[in-house]
Amino acid sequence: MASSINTPYATLSFPRLFEKRARAEGGEPVYSASFIFAPAAQKSPAYKAMQDACIAAAKEKFGNDVKMNTLVMPFKDAGEKANLAGYVAGDMYINTWSNNKPGIVDAHRNEVLLPEEVWAGQMVRANVTPFAWINTGRKGVSFGLNHVQLIRTDTPRIDGRASATSVFDDGEVTPEAADMF
C-alpha cells in the first residue's frame, strides 16, 4: 500500500473540504480539491516524490512490466483549462478526493474549522496518497486527499469573489461618517 506524501506549494482550487459534493451527476458525494503547481513547484523534490509515488502505486497494482504510457496519470496540464481563473499554461494540476473529511490546518498547524477561512487561490500544501485503479476498462493512478495546510491566506481569490478588503477600499468610512448614525 502506498504511503502518504506532502505536495509542494500549490494554489488551492475548487475546495470542497467542509461538505461533500458529487464529482459527477449521480455520483457519490466526496470531499475534494484541486491543486495547481507552478513551474517552480514542478522542479521541487516534493513534486518528483509525487511522480515517483504514482509509478510505485501503478507497479504495485499492475506489476513491474506495466507500460506507464498506457495509464491515466493524475498530473494534468493547466493550460487545457485556461478558461478557468488560476489555470495557466505551464502550470500542472491534480484533482484529489476522499470519502473522509480532510484535516485542515494553518501554517502553524492550528486547526482551521470554519469554511469561510478556506477559498480558492490560497497557497497550500496537501497530504495525499496515490492509488492505482481500474474503471470501465481504463487503468490509472489518482491521489486520495488526506489533509490540507494553508500556507498563505493573503493571496488573491481565484473563485471570482472579491475579498471584503478590496470592495470596501472606497474611502467612505471616516470617523465623522460613523457618528452620523
C-alpha positions in Angstrom: 0.0 0.0 0.0 1.3 3.4 -0.9 2.1 5.8 1.9 1.0 9.4 2.1 3.2 12.2 0.8 3.2 16.0 1.1 2.8 18.1 -2.1 5.0 21.1 -2.8 3.3 24.5 -2.5 0.3 24.8 -4.7 -2.7 27.1 -5.4 -5.9 25.7 -4.0 -8.7 25.4 -6.5 -12.3 24.1 -6.2 -12.1 23.3 -2.5 -14.9 21.1 -1.2 -13.3 20.4 2.2 -16.2 21.0 4.6 -19.1 19.5 2.8 -19.3 16.5 0.4 -20.3 17.1 -3.2 -20.7 14.6 -6.1 -17.9 14.8 -8.6 -20.4 13.9 -11.4 -24.1 13.9 -11.7 -25.5 10.9 -9.8 -22.1 10.1 -8.3 -21.3 9.5 -4.7 -20.6 12.8 -2.8 -17.0 13.2 -1.7 -14.6 15.8 -0.2 -12.3 17.2 -2.9 -9.9 19.8 -4.1 -7.6 20.6 -7.0 -4.0 21.8 -6.5 -2.3 23.9 -9.2 1.5 23.7 -9.3 3.6 26.5 -10.8 6.7 25.6 -12.8 9.0 26.2 -9.8 7.0 23.7 -7.7 7.2 21.2 -10.6 11.0 21.3 -10.2 10.9 20.6 -6.5 11.9 17.3 -4.8 8.3 17.0 -3.4 6.8 17.1 -6.9 9.3 14.4 -8.0 8.3 12.3 -5.0 4.7 12.6 -6.1 5.6 11.3 -9.6 7.7 8.5 -8.2 4.9 7.5 -5.8 2.4 7.3 -8.7 4.8 5.0 -10.6 5.3 2.8 -7.5 1.5 2.6 -6.9 1.0 1.6 -10.6 3.7 -1.1 -10.4 2.3 -2.4 -7.1 -1.2 -2.9 -8.7 -0.4 -3.7 -12.3 3.1 -5.3 -12.0 6.6 -4.1 -12.8 6.1 -4.6 -16.5 3.2 -2.1 -16.7 3.6 0.3 -19.6 3.3 3.7 -17.9 2.3 5.5 -21.2 -0.9 3.4 -21.2 -2.1 4.7 -17.8 -4.2 7.7 -17.0 -1.9 9.7 -14.7 -3.1 12.4 -12.2 -0.9 15.2 -13.5 -2.8 17.5 -15.9 -1.8 20.5 -18.0 -3.4 23.6 -16.5 -3.2 25.2 -20.0 -6.1 22.9 -21.1 -8.3 24.7 -18.6 -7.1 28.3 -19.4 -10.7 29.4 -19.4 -10.8 28.9 -15.6 -9.3 31.5 -13.3 -5.9 30.4 -11.9 -5.2 27.8 -14.6 -2.4 28.9 -17.0 -0.2 27.2 -19.5 3.0 25.9 -17.9 1.2 25.0 -14.6 0.1 21.5 -13.8 -2.7 20.4 -11.5 -4.1 17.3 -9.8 -7.6 16.5 -8.6 -7.9 14.8 -5.3 -10.8 13.4 -3.3 -11.7 11.5 -0.2 -14.8 9.9 1.5 -13.4 11.2 4.8 -13.3 14.8 5.8 -9.7 16.1 5.4 -7.9 17.8 8.2 -7.2 21.4 7.6 -4.5 23.4 9.4 -2.9 26.8 9.0 0.8 27.4 8.5 1.4 27.0 12.3 -0.5 23.7 12.3 -3.5 25.1 14.1 -6.8 23.5 13.1 -9.0 25.5 10.7 -12.6 24.8 11.5 -14.6 27.5 9.6 -15.4 27.1 5.8 -15.0 30.9 5.3 -11.3 30.6 6.2 -10.7 28.4 3.1 -11.0 29.6 -0.5 -9.7 29.1 -4.0 -6.5 31.0 -4.5 -4.8 30.3 -1.2 -1.2 28.9 -1.2 -1.4 25.4 0.3 0.3 22.1 0.7 -1.7 18.8 0.8 -1.0 15.4 2.2 -2.1 12.9 -0.5 -2.0 9.1 -1.1 -1.5 7.8 -4.6 -3.7 4.8 -5.6 -4.0 2.8 -8.8 -7.4 1.9 -10.2 -9.3 0.2 -13.0 -12.6 1.6 -14.2 -14.6 0.7 -17.3 -11.5 -0.9 -18.9 -9.2 2.1 -18.2 -6.3 1.9 -15.8 -4.7 4.8 -14.0 -3.4 6.4 -10.8 -5.1 9.1 -8.8 -4.5 10.9 -5.4 -6.6 10.4 -2.3 -6.9 13.6 -0.2 -5.8 13.3 3.4 -5.1 16.8 4.8 -4.6 20.4 3.7 -2.2 23.0 5.2 -2.9 26.7 4.4 0.4 28.4 3.9 -0.6 31.9 2.7 -4.0 33.4 3.1 -3.2 36.8 1.7 -3.2 35.6 -1.9 -5.9 36.8 -4.4 -9.1 34.7 -4.7 -9.4 32.8 -8.0 -13.1 31.8 -7.5 -14.4 35.1 -8.9 -15.5 36.5 -5.5 -13.9 39.8 -4.4 -12.4 40.0 -1.0 -14.0 42.2 1.7 -10.9 44.3 1.9 -11.0 45.1 -1.8 -14.7 46.0 -2.0 -14.6 48.4 0.9 -11.5 50.3 -0.2 -13.5 53.3 -1.5 -12.6 55.6 1.5 -16.2 56.2 2.5 -15.6 55.3 6.2 -14.4 58.2 8.3 -14.7 59.0 12.0 -17.3 61.6 11.1 -19.4 59.2 9.0 -19.5 56.7 11.9 -21.0 59.5 14.1 -23.8 60.2 11.6 -25.9 57.2 12.7 
